[in-house]
């Protein structure tokens, strides 16, 4: 009897179906566990056994595997989807099969945990901060600076990864009350021009595109890095205050 090689879900690019066929070519009997078989083009053509269950539930996977498959015939448990790396590592460990430590996979899957571990090991990396609530944004921006990259901690495929050049922290649009720091910025070395396009009393919006920009700063320097530094320093020193006294930094 052929040993079983279990696959928990897959990506949808087609490489997962190739993996099932490769498993067969190497003498294994692949078993595909999924909550939605119709998601995968070409799955039926692989001829492998398909078990339908809630793959987002570790307990549901445990129950299905125990009920449907003989434990002594399982040679390995794997996935072709990043979302299930922790799940697969946990199952492999429980069955005494080769695999990555679940804790390691949890750290690798969570970008925040990855950053913390690298920092603890003194590995050089860009400045970072972990934000859990919107209230933390102003202080975080002051510490990290703009522009910055914002990303979810546990998504994949660059989903919702954004280049953030500025922010307007408000639950909705508001009325601009005042702008501070403009004259100070104009007097800074290397600042060639400061243009503010919004005035007190104007309605301002959470920036979605260039039309929502509240102003511009033009800086110059001997090098690109020097120019960037001067521009960043200028931006950090201009503050827009909107209704409800919410401070908004911008770029």
N, C-alpha and C positions, 0 to 999 in steps of 0.2 A: 504493500500500500504506500502511495506517495505521501511524503510529509506535506503538511499544510503550511502555507505562507499567507498570513492574514494581512489584509490592507484595510486601514480605516480611512475611508474617503480618499479624495484625490484633488489635484487641481483640475481645471476644466480646459486646459490647453491641448490635451491629448497625450501628453507624456505619461500620464497615469495608466492609460490603456496599454501603452507600449510596455510599461513595467509589468503588467499582468501577463502579457505574452512572453516577456523575457523570463519570468518566473517559471512558466510552463516549459520553455525551452531548456531550462536548467534542472528539470525533473521534479519541480514542486507542483502542488495542486493549489493554485491561488484561491483565496476566499475573500470576497469584497464586501465589507460592511459599510452600509450607507443608509441615510434616512430618506434619500430620494434618488433612486436609480436612473430616472429619466433625465437627470441633470447631466449625465455623461454620454456624449455621442460615442458610439462604437462599443459600449460596454457589453451589449448582447452578443456581439461578434467575437468577443474574447472567449466565450464558452466557459468562463469561470463561474463558480457558485457565488450567488449574491444573497446576502442576508440583510434584511431591512430592519433597522431599529433606530432608536434615538441616539445618534452618535455623539450628541452633545451632552449625554448623560453617561458618566463613567459606570454607574450602577447598571444602566440598561445594556451597555456593552458587555459587562461582566456576566450578566444574566444570559444574554444571547449566546455568548461564546460557550459558557458552561453547559447550556441546554443543547446546543446544536453541534458542538465539536468535541472530539475526544482530546483531552489535555495532552496525552502522551504522544499525539501525532502532530502537535503544533511545533513547527521548527522556528518560527519567528513571527513577530508582529511589527508592522511598519506602516508608513503613510507617505503619500506624495502631496500632502497638504500641510503647510506650515502650522495651520491652526490646531492640528492634532498631535503635534510633537510631544507635548507634555502628557497627553492621554496615552499615546503609544508607549512612551517611556515607562509610565506607571504600570501598564498592563504587562509589558515585557518583564519588568522587575518582579511583578507578582507571580508570573509563570516561570521565573528563573531562566529567562531567555536573554541572549545578548542584546544590549541596548545602551543608550545613554542614561546617566542618572537623572531621575525626574527633576531633582532640584536644579541641576545644571540646565536642563531644558527650560525650566520655569524662568531662570535668570536670563537665558538667551532669548526667550520669546518676549520678555517684558523689557522694553527699551529703557525704562527708568531703572530697573534692577541691574541691567547691564552697565549703565553709566555708574551706578553706585559701586558695583564690584570693581570696575576699572579704576575708579578714583581711589578706592581702598588699596588697590595694588600699585598705586602711583604710576599708572599708565597715562601718558599724555593724551589729552583729548580736548575738544572745544569746551568753552564754558557752557554749563547746562544748569537747568533748574527743573524741578518737578512741581507742576501746578495741579492742585486738586479742586480749587474753587476760583471763580472769577475775581474774588476779592484779593487774591494773591498776585494778580497780574501787574498792577502798578509797581510794587516793590521789586518784583521779579525783573521787569524791564529795566529798572534802574540798575540792578545788579548785573544783568546779562548784556544789556544794550541792544540796539537795533542797527541793522536788520538781523533777524534770527530765523531759524527754521522751527516750525511748530509741527509736532506729529503725535498721533495717538501712541500710547505705550504698547499696545498689543495687537495692532492691526497688521496687515501685510500688503504687498504689492503697491506700496507708496500711497495707499488710500488716505485721503484727507491730510496729506503732508503739504504744508503751506510755507511759502516764503513770506514772513511777516515784516513789512517795512514800517509799520506803525499800527496804533490801535486807538480806538475811541471807546472807552469803557462806559457803556450806558445800556440799560435794558432796551432802550429804543432811542429814536432821535430826540434831541433836546435843543433848548435855546442856549446859544453861546452867551455866557455872561461876561467873560473877560479873557484877555490874552496877556500873559506875563513873560518877560525875559527877552523880548524882541530887541530892544535897544542895546541891552547888554551883549546879545549875540552879534549884532552889527558891528560892535567895537572890537570883537575878537580878532586876533591875527589870522589871516588867511580866509576870512569870510568876505566874499566879494559882493553878495547880494542876498537880501532876505525879503521875500514877498509873501505877505499874508493876504489870502483871498477871502477871509471871513472876518466879520465884525460883530461886536456885541449886539445881540438882538436877532442875529441870523439863526435859522434852523440848521443844525448840523446832524449828520447821520453816521452810523457805524460804517466805516470805509469799506466799500465793495469794489470800487474801481477808481480810476484817476479823477473822475468827476467829483468825488467826495473828498479829495485832498483839501486840506485847509491852508496850505501854504507851501513855499519852496525855499530852500537854502542852496546857494551855490558857493562851494568852497574850493580852494586851490592849495597846492602844496608841492614840495619838491619831488615827492614820490606818490604813488597811488595810495600806499598805506597811510602816509601823512595826511593826504586829502581826506581819506575815509575817517581818520581819527578826528580831524577838525570838523567834518560834517557831523559825525556822531556827537561830539561835544556840543555843537550848536543845537542839534535836535533835542538833546537831553535838557537843555536849558530853556526851552520854550514850552510853556504849559498853557493848554486851553482848558478853561473851566466851563462846563455846561450845566444846565439846570440840575438841581439836586446836588450841586457841588461835587460832581464827579470829575476828577482830573483826567484829561486825555492827552497822551503823548502822541506824536505824529511824525510822519516822514514824507 
